[in-house]
Amino acid sequence: METSYKSLARLFACLTATLGLSYGVIWPIPPTDSVHPLCNNWGNYQNYMSLALFHNGIDVMPPGQQHAPVVSVSHGWVKACGTPGQPMHYRIAVSDSGLNHTGRAPGWMYAHLDESRPHKELDDEVSQGDTIGYLYPMGMGFDHVHFSRISDTGATWQRFPNTTWWFIENPIITVEPNTDTAAPVFEDSRPGQRFAFCQDNSSSYLDPTGLQGDIDIIARIHDKTGCSSGNPTWDRLAPYQIEYSIRSETGAVVIPWTVSVRFSNRLDAENVHVVYKNDATCRSRGTMQSREYFYIVTNTDGDTVIEAGDTQGRWATDQVPDGNYRVLVKALDICGNTTTDSMLVTTDNGIGIKELPGAALSRALEVSLNPTRGFAAIRFGLASAAMVRLRIVDQAGRITARLAKGRLSIGEYTFCQRNLAAGLYVVELTLNGTDNYKSKFVVIP
């Protein structure tokens, strides 16, 4: 049974309400208790102005196009009014915290408002449901409010044209109601190939029948909205979460289900190419005329934070015997609608099964620990040569250290790791991509 992220969001909203926290759950365009179509999603690849960016909000469309009202989704105080450029980009930021609060605080941002129409002003207090302004008439049926969850510091956030706002959370997690029943859609990444495969962080693509070395897996996916904008291009949205797994021909798990990306938390524009592939072969696009999303599903360390270091993720095909493997990719939306697709591939690193016999340990995996100094010595012995991956993972599943990767001969080995922070860790030893050994240890403060 799939995890219901929407149910978790509802629970969080109830808890914040119980604790007296302000957290918007209504739609920012009347009727506020009805689902509205989106013409862009949180995390979409976007290159309207030739700059590659994450779309850092949800674009909510009104039932009508001319000067539709925009309402506040929660109680708060207006801390910014202005535009970073053209009149159509005029926006209002409403903080959850009062005017005397100067530390970092969350809030809501409403963009594409018409400055010439009545609107809330700087320092105004607003209640949930108050009209804060009216949509700018953008034309072409594209009128919408760009709605974002942000945070900033200061008594005001009035730093135009160069705002310092952080875009901290996907608003669709919280907005109610949301009755989307349409699942994400996979398309071929290359002609006749469901997924594309390139050498790690390059544009050198490989035939799926002869994968070698460190590989990035590319999947072309879009989410279908449950409430159409009326334009099939604009209805192509980013899914909420993508995961991948790799199995051997016999069904053995080579890589368990691993989160590739979850569009839930803070977005930093400089990390857009961590998530999206954009080259002559797999060309991501995010304009009014074209929406194509090619996801690098292996660019991940397994957690849900999008960061520059995720580009170290890859499938090390030279750690498994040559043969057939099934690559599986799963896409989910916020309502739990799920689509899984797969593709059969072949690794060809010149590593035959006879060269990699069933691995065996001549000395069991063990950890010697100085728990107060954050020092661990990991020991094991190999009864036969093997492709070895040795790493330390924290209790959240994040890779803390990569200690070994490659072919090791018969013998005994010791690897050390220093400066471990307090917490629970697991040492993971994988031999030939299939035999797994684990040992837990705890570093105390």
C-alpha positions as CSV (number, residue, x, y, z in Angstrom):
1,M,0.0,0.0,0.0
2,E,1.5,3.4,-1.0
3,T,2.2,6.0,1.6
4,S,-0.5,8.7,1.6
5,Y,1.5,11.9,1.6
6,K,-1.8,13.9,1.5
7,S,-3.0,12.2,4.7
8,L,0.3,13.1,6.4
9,A,-0.1,16.7,5.2
10,R,-3.7,16.8,6.7
11,L,-2.4,15.5,10.0
12,F,0.3,18.1,10.0
13,A,-2.2,20.8,9.3
14,C,-4.4,19.6,12.2
15,L,-1.4,19.6,14.5
16,T,-0.3,23.1,13.5
17,A,-3.9,24.3,14.1
18,T,-4.0,22.7,17.5
19,L,-0.7,24.4,18.4
20,G,-2.1,27.8,17.3
21,L,0.2,28.0,14.3
22,S,-0.8,29.8,11.1
23,Y,-0.8,27.5,8.1
24,G,-2.9,28.1,5.0
25,V,-5.0,25.3,3.7
26,I,-7.5,27.0,1.4
27,W,-7.1,27.8,-2.3
28,P,-5.8,31.4,-3.0
29,I,-8.5,32.0,-5.7
30,P,-12.3,31.8,-5.1
31,P,-14.0,29.5,-4.7
32,T,-11.5,28.7,-2.0
33,D,-13.0,25.4,-1.2
34,S,-12.8,24.0,-4.8
35,V,-10.0,22.5,-6.8
36,H,-8.4,24.8,-9.4
37,P,-6.3,23.8,-12.4
38,L,-2.6,24.4,-12.3
39,C,-0.5,25.5,-15.3
40,N,2.8,25.0,-13.5
41,N,3.8,22.8,-10.5
42,W,6.3,23.2,-7.8
43,G,9.7,21.9,-9.1
44,N,8.8,22.0,-12.8
45,Y,11.8,22.7,-15.0
46,Q,11.4,26.3,-16.2
47,N,13.3,28.2,-18.9
48,Y,11.0,31.1,-19.9
49,M,13.8,33.6,-19.9
50,S,16.5,31.2,-21.2
51,L,17.6,30.6,-17.6
52,A,17.2,27.1,-16.2
53,L,15.3,27.2,-12.9
54,F,13.0,25.2,-10.7
55,H,9.5,26.6,-10.8
56,N,9.2,27.7,-7.2
57,G,5.5,27.8,-6.7
58,I,2.2,26.5,-8.0
59,D,0.4,28.5,-10.7
60,V,-3.3,28.5,-9.8
61,M,-5.7,29.4,-12.6
62,P,-9.1,31.1,-11.9
63,P,-12.5,30.1,-13.3
64,G,-12.5,33.4,-15.4
65,Q,-9.6,35.3,-16.8
66,Q,-10.1,39.0,-16.2
67,H,-9.1,40.5,-12.9
68,A,-10.1,37.5,-10.7
69,P,-9.6,38.2,-7.0
70,V,-6.8,36.6,-5.0
71,V,-7.3,35.9,-1.3
72,S,-5.1,35.3,1.7
73,V,-4.9,31.6,2.6
74,S,-4.1,32.4,6.3
75,H,-3.9,35.1,8.9
76,G,-0.7,37.2,8.6
77,W,1.0,40.6,8.0
78,V,2.0,42.1,4.7
79,K,5.8,42.4,4.7
80,A,6.5,43.1,1.0
81,C,4.7,44.6,-2.0
82,G,6.5,45.2,-5.3
83,T,8.0,43.8,-8.5
84,P,11.4,42.6,-9.4
85,G,10.8,43.8,-13.0
86,Q,7.8,44.1,-15.2
87,P,4.3,45.2,-13.9
88,M,3.0,41.6,-14.5
89,H,5.4,40.4,-11.8
90,Y,4.0,42.6,-9.0
91,R,3.7,40.4,-5.8
92,I,2.7,40.6,-2.2
93,A,4.3,38.6,0.6
94,V,2.3,37.8,3.8
95,S,4.3,36.7,6.8
96,D,2.9,34.3,9.4
97,S,4.7,36.4,12.1
98,G,4.0,40.0,13.3
99,L,5.6,43.2,12.2
100,N,7.9,43.2,15.3
101,H,9.4,39.8,14.5
102,T,12.7,40.3,12.7
103,G,14.1,36.7,12.7
104,R,13.4,34.2,9.9
105,A,9.8,33.5,9.5
106,P,7.6,31.6,7.0
107,G,4.9,33.2,4.9
108,W,3.0,33.1,1.6
109,M,3.8,34.9,-1.6
110,Y,1.2,35.9,-4.3
111,A,2.6,37.0,-7.7
112,H,1.1,38.4,-10.9
113,L,-1.2,40.9,-9.2
114,D,-2.4,44.1,-10.8
115,E,-0.8,47.0,-9.0
116,S,-3.4,49.4,-10.6
117,R,-6.3,47.6,-8.8
118,P,-7.0,47.7,-5.1
119,H,-4.7,45.6,-3.1
120,K,-3.3,45.2,0.5
121,E,-0.4,47.4,1.4
122,L,2.8,47.0,3.4
123,D,2.2,46.4,7.2
124,D,-1.5,45.5,6.7
125,E,-2.8,42.7,8.8
126,V,-4.9,40.2,6.8
127,S,-7.2,37.3,7.8
128,Q,-7.8,34.1,6.0
129,G,-10.1,34.7,3.1
130,D,-9.4,38.4,2.8
131,T,-9.0,39.7,-0.8
132,I,-5.4,40.9,-1.1
133,G,-5.5,41.9,-4.8
134,Y,-6.6,41.0,-8.3
135,L,-4.8,39.1,-11.1
136,Y,-2.9,40.9,-13.7
137,P,-4.5,40.2,-17.1
138,M,-1.7,38.2,-18.8
139,G,-3.8,37.3,-21.8
140,M,-3.7,34.1,-23.9
141,G,-5.8,32.3,-21.3
142,F,-2.7,32.2,-19.0
143,D,-4.0,34.4,-16.1
144,H,-2.9,32.8,-12.8
145,V,-1.5,33.5,-9.3
146,H,2.0,32.3,-8.7
147,F,1.6,31.0,-5.1
148,S,4.6,30.1,-3.0
149,R,5.6,29.2,0.5
150,I,8.6,31.4,1.4
151,S,10.6,32.6,4.4
152,D,12.8,35.7,5.0
153,T,14.1,37.8,7.8
154,G,13.5,41.4,8.9
155,A,10.6,43.6,10.0
156,T,9.9,43.9,6.3
157,W,10.9,41.7,3.3
158,Q,11.0,44.7,1.0
159,R,14.2,44.0,-1.0
160,F,13.1,44.6,-4.7
161,P,14.3,43.9,-7.3
162,N,16.7,41.4,-5.5
163,T,14.6,39.6,-2.9
164,T,16.3,37.2,-0.5
165,W,13.3,34.9,0.0
166,W,13.8,31.2,0.5
167,F,11.2,29.0,-1.3
168,I,10.8,26.4,1.4
169,E,7.9,24.1,0.8
170,N,5.5,22.8,-1.9
171,P,2.1,24.5,-1.3
172,I,0.2,21.7,-2.9
173,I,1.0,19.6,0.2
174,T,-1.2,21.7,2.3
175,V,-3.9,23.3,0.0
176,E,-7.3,21.7,0.4
177,P,-9.3,20.1,-1.1
178,N,-7.3,18.2,-3.6
179,T,-9.1,15.4,-5.5
180,D,-6.5,14.6,-8.1
181,T,-7.0,11.0,-9.4
182,A,-4.7,11.1,-12.5
183,A,-1.5,9.2,-12.2
184,P,1.9,10.4,-13.6
185,V,2.8,9.4,-17.2
186,F,6.1,7.9,-18.5
187,E,7.3,8.5,-22.1
188,D,10.2,7.1,-24.0
189,S,13.4,9.0,-23.1
190,R,15.0,8.0,-26.5
191,P,13.3,6.5,-29.5
192,G,12.2,3.0,-28.6
193,Q,13.8,3.2,-25.2
194,R,11.8,3.9,-22.0
195,F,14.9,5.1,-20.2
196,A,18.2,6.6,-21.4
197,F,21.6,5.7,-20.0
198,C,24.7,8.0,-20.0
199,Q,28.1,7.8,-18.5
200,D,28.0,9.6,-15.1
201,N,27.4,13.4,-15.4
202,S,28.1,13.4,-19.1
203,S,26.3,13.5,-22.5
204,S,27.9,10.2,-23.6
205,Y,25.0,7.9,-24.0
206,L,25.3,4.1,-24.0
207,D,23.3,1.3,-25.6
208,P,21.2,-0.4,-22.9
209,T,22.5,-3.8,-24.1
210,G,26.1,-2.8,-23.2
211,L,26.2,-0.7,-20.0
212,Q,29.7,-0.1,-18.6
213,G,31.1,1.8,-15.6
214,D,29.2,4.4,-13.6
215,I,25.8,5.2,-15.2
216,D,23.2,7.8,-14.9
217,I,19.6,6.7,-15.6
218,I,17.3,9.2,-17.3
219,A,13.5,9.0,-17.1
220,R,11.0,11.2,-19.0
221,I,7.9,11.7,-16.8
222,H,5.1,14.2,-16.3
223,D,2.2,14.3,-13.9
224,K,-1.3,14.8,-15.2
225,T,-3.4,17.2,-13.2
226,G,-6.8,16.1,-12.0
227,C,-8.3,19.4,-13.0
228,S,-7.3,20.5,-16.5
229,S,-6.2,24.0,-17.5
230,G,-7.7,23.4,-20.9
231,N,-4.3,23.4,-22.5
232,P,-2.6,19.9,-22.8
233,T,0.9,21.5,-22.7
234,W,0.3,23.4,-19.5
235,D,-1.3,20.3,-17.9
236,R,2.2,18.6,-18.0
237,L,3.4,19.0,-14.5
238,A,6.3,17.7,-12.4
239,P,5.4,14.7,-10.2
240,Y,5.7,14.9,-6.4
241,Q,8.2,12.1,-6.0
242,I,10.3,9.7,-8.1
243,E,12.0,6.5,-6.9
244,Y,14.1,3.8,-8.6
245,S,15.3,0.3,-8.0
246,I,17.4,-2.3,-9.9
247,R,16.8,-6.1,-9.8
248,S,18.8,-9.0,-11.2
249,E,17.3,-11.3,-13.9
250,T,16.3,-13.7,-11.1
251,G,14.6,-10.9,-9.1
252,A,17.3,-10.3,-6.5
253,V,17.5,-6.7,-5.3
254,V,20.6,-5.0,-6.5
255,I,19.5,-1.5,-5.5
256,P,16.4,-1.3,-3.2
257,W,13.7,1.4,-3.8
258,T,15.6,4.7,-3.4
259,V,14.1,8.2,-3.5
260,S,15.4,10.1,-6.5
261,V,13.7,13.4,-5.9
262,R,10.8,14.6,-3.8
263,F,9.5,18.1,-4.5
264,S,8.5,19.0,-1.0
265,N,11.1,21.2,0.6
266,R,13.4,24.1,-0.2
267,L,14.4,24.7,-3.9
268,D,17.7,26.3,-4.8
269,A,17.9,27.3,-8.5
270,E,21.6,26.3,-8.8
271,N,20.6,22.7,-8.2
272,V,18.2,22.4,-11.2
273,H,20.7,20.4,-13.2
274,V,21.1,17.9,-10.3
275,V,17.5,16.8,-11.1
276,Y,17.0,17.6,-14.8
277,K,19.0,16.5,-17.8
278,N,19.2,19.1,-20.5
279,D,21.4,18.2,-23.5
280,A,20.9,17.5,-27.2
281,T,19.6,14.0,-26.4
282,C,17.5,14.5,-23.3
283,R,16.3,18.1,-23.6
284,S,14.2,19.3,-20.7
285,R,11.9,22.2,-21.5
286,G,9.6,24.4,-19.5
287,T,7.9,27.2,-21.5
288,M,4.4,28.1,-22.5
289,Q,4.9,26.1,-25.7
290,S,6.8,23.0,-24.5
291,R,6.9,21.0,-21.3
292,E,9.4,18.1,-21.3
293,Y,11.0,16.8,-18.1
294,F,14.0,14.4,-18.2
295,Y,14.9,13.3,-14.7
296,I,18.3,12.0,-13.7
297,V,16.9,9.4,-11.3
298,T,20.3,8.2,-10.1
299,N,21.4,11.7,-8.9
300,T,20.5,11.1,-5.3
301,D,22.0,10.2,-2.0
302,G,18.7,8.6,-0.9
303,D,17.2,11.5,1.1
304,T,14.6,14.1,0.1
305,V,16.9,17.2,0.1
306,I,18.0,18.4,-3.3
307,E,21.7,19.4,-3.0
308,A,24.7,19.7,-5.2
309,G,26.4,16.6,-3.8
310,D,23.5,14.4,-5.2
311,T,25.4,14.3,-8.5
312,Q,27.7,11.7,-6.9
313,G,24.9,9.2,-7.2
314,R,25.1,6.7,-10.0
315,W,24.6,3.0,-10.8
316,A,28.1,1.4,-10.6
317,T,27.5,-1.4,-13.2
318,D,31.1,-2.7,-12.7
319,Q,30.1,-3.9,-9.2
320,V,27.8,-6.6,-10.5
321,P,28.5,-9.6,-12.8
322,D,27.7,-9.0,-16.5
323,G,24.2,-9.9,-17.3
324,N,20.6,-8.8,-17.6
325,Y,19.0,-6.4,-15.0
326,R,15.7,-4.7,-14.8
327,V,15.6,-1.0,-14.1
328,L,12.4,0.1,-12.4
329,V,11.3,3.7,-11.9
330,K,8.2,4.8,-9.9
331,A,6.5,8.2,-10.0
332,L,3.9,9.5,-7.5
333,D,1.8,12.6,-7.1
334,I,0.7,14.2,-3.8
335,C,-2.5,12.2,-3.7
336,G,-0.7,8.9,-3.9
337,N,-1.5,8.1,-7.6
338,T,1.4,6.0,-8.7
339,T,2.8,4.7,-12.0
340,T,5.8,2.3,-12.2
341,D,7.6,1.5,-15.4
342,S,10.7,-0.7,-16.2
343,M,13.2,-1.6,-18.8
344,L,15.5,-4.6,-19.2
345,V,19.2,-3.8,-19.7
346,T,22.5,-5.6,-19.9
347,T,25.8,-4.8,-18.2
348,D,29.0,-5.5,-20.1
349,N,32.1,-4.7,-18.1
350,G,34.0,-8.0,-18.8
351,I,33.1,-9.3,-15.4
352,G,31.9,-12.8,-15.8
353,I,30.1,-14.9,-13.1
354,K,33.1,-17.3,-13.1
355,E,35.4,-14.4,-12.2
356,L,33.1,-13.4,-9.4
357,P,32.1,-16.6,-7.5
358,G,29.6,-16.5,-4.7
359,A,31.3,-14.2,-2.2
360,A,32.2,-15.5,1.2
361,L,33.7,-13.8,4.3
362,S,36.7,-15.4,5.9
363,R,36.3,-13.0,8.8
364,A,32.9,-11.7,9.8
365,L,32.1,-8.0,9.5
366,E,32.8,-6.2,12.8
367,V,33.1,-2.7,14.1
368,S,35.6,-1.6,16.8
369,L,34.5,1.7,18.2
370,N,35.6,4.6,20.4
371,P,32.0,6.0,20.8
372,T,33.0,9.2,22.6
373,R,35.5,10.3,19.9
374,G,33.5,9.4,16.8
375,F,36.0,6.8,15.6
376,A,35.1,3.5,14.0
377,A,37.4,0.7,12.6
378,I,35.6,-1.7,10.3
379,R,37.1,-5.1,9.7
380,F,36.3,-8.0,7.5
381,G,38.0,-10.8,5.5
382,L,37.4,-12.1,2.0
383,A,37.6,-15.8,1.2
384,S,37.6,-15.0,-2.5
385,A,38.1,-11.9,-4.7
386,A,35.0,-9.8,-5.0
387,M,33.6,-6.4,-6.1
388,V,33.3,-4.6,-2.8
389,R,31.2,-1.6,-1.7
390,L,31.6,-0.5,1.9
391,R,29.8,2.5,3.3
392,I,28.4,4.0,6.5
393,V,24.8,5.1,6.5
394,D,23.1,7.2,9.2
395,Q,19.7,6.5,10.8
396,A,17.9,8.7,8.2
397,G,19.4,6.6,5.3
398,R,22.0,9.2,4.3
399,I,25.4,8.1,3.2
400,T,27.9,9.4,5.8
401,A,31.0,7.8,4.3
402,R,32.1,5.7,1.3
403,L,35.0,3.6,2.4
404,A,35.6,1.2,-0.4
405,K,34.4,0.7,-4.0
406,G,36.0,-1.7,-6.4
407,R,37.6,-5.2,-6.7
408,L,39.5,-6.5,-3.6
409,S,41.6,-9.7,-3.5
410,I,41.5,-12.5,-0.9
411,G,42.6,-11.2,2.5
412,E,41.7,-9.2,5.6
413,Y,40.9,-5.5,5.5
414,T,40.5,-2.7,8.0
415,F,38.9,0.7,7.1
416,C,38.7,3.6,9.6
417,Q,36.3,6.5,9.8
418,R,36.9,9.5,12.1
419,N,34.8,12.5,13.3
420,L,31.4,10.8,13.3
421,A,28.7,12.9,14.9
422,A,26.6,11.4,17.7
423,G,23.9,9.1,16.4
424,L,23.0,5.6,15.2
425,Y,24.9,4.2,12.1
426,V,24.9,1.1,10.0
427,V,27.9,-0.3,8.2
428,E,26.8,-1.8,4.8
429,L,29.1,-4.2,3.1
430,T,28.0,-5.4,-0.4
431,L,29.9,-8.1,-2.3
432,N,29.4,-8.5,-6.0
433,G,26.3,-6.4,-5.9
434,T,24.1,-9.1,-4.3
435,D,25.6,-10.3,-1.0
436,N,24.9,-7.9,1.8
437,Y,26.2,-7.7,5.3
438,K,25.3,-5.0,7.9
439,S,26.4,-4.0,11.4
440,K,25.0,-1.3,13.6
441,F,26.9,1.0,16.0
442,V,26.2,4.1,18.1
443,V,28.3,7.2,18.6
444,I,27.4,8.9,21.9
445,P,27.7,12.6,22.6
